[in-house]
Amino acid sequence: MTPDNWMRDTVLRRIERHINNFRVAWMSLRVIASAPQPVQQQPVLFFRASSGIDDLSWNSAFQVLTAWGLRLRGIPVRFLVCNRGMSLCVLGTDRDTPNKKPPCNSCVYQSKSIYFGQPKEWLTYQYDASLDAKLSGISIHQMMDIEHEGVPLGKLVLPGLRWILRRHNLVDDEKTRSIYRKYILSANSIAHETRSALQRVKPACVVVFNGQFFPEATVKFVARQTGFKVYSHEVGLQPMTAFFTEGESTAYPIDIPADLGLDNAQNAKLDAYLEQRFKGNFTMGGVRFWQDIKDLDASLRNKLEQHEKVVPVFTNVIFDTSQPHANTLYSDMFEWLDDVLEAARQNPNTLFIIRAHPDEARLRKSSLETVEQWVRQTGATNLPNVVFIPPDQFISSYELIGKSDFVLIYNSTIGLEATLLGAPVLCAGKARFTQIPTVFFPDSKAEYLAKLQQFLHKGADRVPDQYYQNARKFLYYQLFKSSLPFSEYLDTGIRVTHAKMRAFNPNMLIKSVTIETIFKGLFEKGDFLLKD
């Protein structure tokens, strides 16, 4: 981005932010004026401290709209809001200057704007000298095991720490230790403040964003520890949609009936989506990963012809919040890649094409522990049967799959798509879609390596029809059942990762199918799934 474009973007974002905040505050007052008397005394308590600082993120918008919709149905709501409640938060961290204070003024101002007129419980920071002394002088690995007053603070903080540092394997230096200490102290304060708020409010349930970053993870842990139900939400697979669950939203649990079969209309709907997806025409959380899909170049085609077998290897972003769920057979993705590289050494007639995920190089979110670094450190491409495709090269993954003998993934969604394209997929990490049989996913590392050897030496198993049908069902549920639409009320902002509130009559939310689905999920043991 050029300096002129950056300045233009900054000015337009500020204008949009003020318009957004004014509109949200105005709409909030209209909701309050229109809301009926509560039908119950216990409110729903909402919390999100990691979905944006001074802009309206998608998840912030989903949460506000949900709260309005419930209030208009007679359900009281309260917001648990950070009021300089952390010495350091995830989004307010400067990796290079860990002692830099987070931008609390703009964050609190934003919270006051989007929760204007709504009942709030403010979280303030409570410093714990005894815990600070406990953290003094210990290593990163020792911090991981820190528990305090029954709360596993070290583990709760870890996913957010890895996310902001853009790496899984942490460097045990003073900068990292300083951030980790501040996060643990902040999580401890949130635990204390949350207990007090829960005692005062006694909510019917608690709703948090994501549940992986430490502010939300701590609230979720404490609430469940004290007997309250907790639900989390994330962006859905479709644009301007949200996914709600009582489970882990980043693991995307969906209850799909075993005897479910898609009818002709459902199959046609899914096929229309897949036709566009296989061209790269889709977004996730406002981001389009495949900007301009290109066909395989002549040199790569030549390599394909020189080898007996072709195996694409699709990687993930190592710090993504899906990774704590994925690491079941392996401690992390790079340990798996080490085994893949050993297989490449032992099978020179098989071409292994290692594909880095495009999100590794996303603007403002680029990874600091990358597959490209691993390739350089291991000398992987010194092997004549290994090709590396970096994240900024948009070569068609679907064409690679079409030319493959089988596909290797860690937990990438491309594995689900490969099954739909008829390619055998050997999966090394727990994925959203492995909750039902959709790919070959062994129960242990030893079984995985045995299956890999079988695929290399005896040929890959054919894709069972059950896997193909399950893949279609799972994707249909992700797209059209569990992705709850908010597009009636939102537009895309200046940045695609930000939402813009439309002007609409708040009473529209009373008849909203999305709000009805969330209401049933929270209060009537619903499954947060839309009806066809």
Secondary structure, DSSP 8 states (H G I E B T S, - for coil): --HHHHHHHHHHHHHHHHHHHHHHHHHHHHHHHH----SSS--EEEE-SSS-SSS-BHHHHHHHHHHHHHHHTT--EEEEEESS--SS-STT--TT-TTS---HHHHHHHHHHHTTTS-EEEE-----HHHHHHHTT--HHHHHT--BTTB-HHHHHHHHHHHHHT-SS---SHHHHHHHHHHHHHHHHHHHHHHHHHHHH--SEEEEESS-SHHHHHHHHHHHHTT--EEEEEE-SSTTEEEEESS-TTT------TT----HHHHHHHHHHHHHHTTT---BTTB-S-SS-B---HHHHHHHHTSSEEEEEE---TTSTTHHHHTTSSSSHHHHHHHHHHHHHH-TTEEEEEE--GGGG-TT---SS-HHHHHHHHTGGGSTTEEEE-TT--B-HHHHHHT-S-EEESS-THHHHHHHTT--EEE-S--GGGGSSSSB--SSHHHHHHHHHHHHHT------HHHHHHHHHHHHIIIIISSEE-TTTEEE-SSTTBEEE----GGGGGG-HHHHHHHHHHHS---S----
